[in-house]
């Protein structure tokens, strides 16, 4: 299985400041169709997960543009340009190229 | 608007069975891959199973192979997960998900499975 490793696991941030989460995979996962299926999810307290980013850098509909995804190969990053109170929660990366699709352990974002 | 509503969770004894259901609306169910994801306490999220639009392709995580069966009824816009030989480690929240671009683009609210004697 492709192992997804996130860092940090806990991220205290100041409102209005940027935040960055790293996701590294145990192997490259470029699909035979040429796409890299790397996604980011947000899970707010008490809610179901919500997809923010798909295929590395594509924002889902309704996702604020302060969220951005980047990366290639085995190294990927989710950035929040200016953290807002509603961004508190756990963030997960996920690869959807090789079955079983696998998630990172999650990064808990909280306000300092 | 996409709507996914899970049901069928509950308390079951170790070795018992449960059938989870997911009622889908707001999109063309018959053209969507679907899946089940569970939230493992202390371990995060785990893809359990996924199924193709016509039900001919099914994939399972190793830990549930031979015990769980994913299926769908496109006429009823419904997804199912038959869970047999349940273990303590299967106890958690199960989410129904609509797959778009090899990913869980939309999630239900989840249904809780408890395995205990």
HADDOCK unambig.tbl for C-alpha pairs under 7 A between the chains (distance, minus, plus):
assign (segid A and resid 37 and name CA) (segid B and resid 102 and name CA) 6.61 0.50 0.50
assign (segid A and resid 48 and name CA) (segid B and resid 107 and name CA) 6.70 0.50 0.50
assign (segid A and resid 48 and name CA) (segid B and resid 109 and name CA) 5.61 0.50 0.50
assign (segid A and resid 49 and name CA) (segid B and resid 107 and name CA) 6.88 0.50 0.50
assign (segid A and resid 50 and name CA) (segid B and resid 106 and name CA) 6.97 0.50 0.50
assign (segid A and resid 51 and name CA) (segid B and resid 105 and name CA) 5.83 0.50 0.50
assign (segid A and resid 96 and name CA) (segid B and resid 102 and name CA) 5.09 0.50 0.50
assign (segid A and resid 96 and name CA) (segid B and resid 103 and name CA) 5.94 0.50 0.50
assign (segid A and resid 97 and name CA) (segid B and resid 102 and name CA) 6.99 0.50 0.50
assign (segid A and resid 100 and name CA) (segid B and resid 47 and name CA) 6.86 0.50 0.50
assign (segid A and resid 100 and name CA) (segid B and resid 61 and name CA) 5.73 0.50 0.50
assign (segid A and resid 101 and name CA) (segid B and resid 47 and name CA) 6.21 0.50 0.50
assign (segid A and resid 102 and name CA) (segid B and resid 46 and name CA) 6.65 0.50 0.50
assign (segid A and resid 102 and name CA) (segid B and resid 47 and name CA) 6.78 0.50 0.50
assign (segid A and resid 103 and name CA) (segid B and resid 45 and name CA) 6.22 0.50 0.50
assign (segid A and resid 103 and name CA) (segid B and resid 46 and name CA) 6.73 0.50 0.50
assign (segid A and resid 105 and name CA) (segid B and resid 43 and name CA) 6.36 0.50 0.50
assign (segid A and resid 105 and name CA) (segid B and resid 44 and name CA) 5.60 0.50 0.50
assign (segid A and resid 106 and name CA) (segid B and resid 44 and name CA) 6.57 0.50 0.50
